[in-house]
Amino acid sequence: MAEAKGLSKPVKLKTELAEFLGAKALPRTEITKKLWDYIKAKKLQTKTENGKPQNAGKFIVVDAKLLPIVKLTKAKSKAGKLTDLTKIKEGQTINMMQMAIIIGANIEG
């Protein structure tokens, strides 16, 4: 069988995400799926920034379980935009478009 590559290749997870997902390594596609499964199960989506959970919308309310994962995020995009979520608090929101940045911040190497 061919070796998995790209998004299908398992990556090593940092401690916080590994504990959250119950695995030390997973492909990025599986990480994203499991995070979205959790967000939907807990109805953490909202339509407004820092709004209350509504189970719909482009913002994600950070709960106590997501907080340690999100707080590891401090990254600069190729365009030079800084995403710094290190001071985020429980109950605040992130934009769902930041999910890839958050996952990237929680992967080793």
C-alpha positions in Angstrom: 0.0 0.0 0.0 1.3 3.5 -0.8 2.5 5.8 1.9 0.0 8.5 2.9 1.0 12.0 1.7 -0.3 15.6 2.1 -3.4 16.0 4.2 -3.8 12.2 4.5 -0.3 11.8 6.2 -0.5 11.4 10.0 1.2 14.3 11.9 2.3 14.3 15.5 0.1 16.3 17.8 1.1 18.6 20.6 0.0 17.4 24.1 -3.2 19.5 24.4 -4.7 18.4 21.1 -3.5 14.8 21.6 -5.4 14.6 24.9 -8.5 16.2 23.3 -8.6 13.8 20.4 -7.2 10.8 22.2 -4.4 10.1 19.7 -0.8 11.1 19.4 -0.8 11.3 15.6 -3.6 11.8 13.0 -4.0 13.1 9.5 -5.0 16.7 9.2 -8.3 15.7 7.6 -9.2 13.5 10.6 -8.1 16.3 13.1 -10.4 18.7 11.3 -13.3 16.2 11.2 -13.0 15.4 14.9 -12.9 19.1 16.0 -16.0 19.9 13.9 -17.8 16.8 15.3 -17.1 18.2 18.8 -18.1 21.8 17.9 -21.4 20.5 16.3 -22.2 18.1 19.1 -21.8 20.9 21.7 -23.6 23.4 19.5 -20.8 25.9 19.7 -21.4 27.8 16.5 -22.8 31.3 16.5 -23.7 33.9 13.9 -22.1 36.9 15.7 -18.6 37.6 17.1 -18.6 36.8 20.8 -22.3 35.8 20.6 -24.0 33.0 22.5 -23.9 29.4 21.0 -26.7 29.0 18.4 -25.6 25.9 16.6 -25.2 27.8 13.3 -22.9 30.5 12.0 -19.3 31.2 11.1 -18.0 31.9 14.6 -17.1 29.2 17.2 -17.6 29.8 20.9 -14.5 28.6 22.7 -15.5 26.4 25.7 -13.3 25.1 28.5 -12.3 22.0 26.5 -11.2 23.9 23.4 -9.5 26.7 25.3 -6.1 25.0 25.8 -5.9 24.1 22.1 -6.9 27.6 20.8 -4.5 29.4 23.3 -1.5 27.7 21.6 -2.2 29.7 18.4 0.2 32.5 17.4 1.1 32.4 13.8 1.9 34.7 10.9 0.4 34.0 7.5 2.4 34.2 4.3 0.8 37.6 3.7 2.2 38.7 7.1 -1.1 38.7 9.0 -0.6 37.8 12.7 -3.2 35.5 14.3 -2.6 35.6 18.1 -5.2 33.7 20.2 -2.9 33.3 23.2 -5.0 35.6 25.4 -8.5 34.3 24.3 -10.9 33.5 27.2 -13.6 30.9 27.6 -16.8 32.2 26.0 -15.1 34.3 23.3 -15.3 33.3 19.7 -13.0 32.4 16.8 -13.8 32.7 13.1 -14.2 29.2 11.6 -11.7 30.3 8.9 -9.0 30.2 11.7 -9.4 26.5 12.2 -6.5 25.6 9.8 -4.2 28.0 11.7 -5.3 26.5 15.1 -4.6 23.0 13.8 -1.2 24.1 12.5 -0.3 25.5 15.9 -1.1 22.2 17.5 1.1 20.0 15.3 4.7 19.1 16.1 7.5 20.1 13.7 
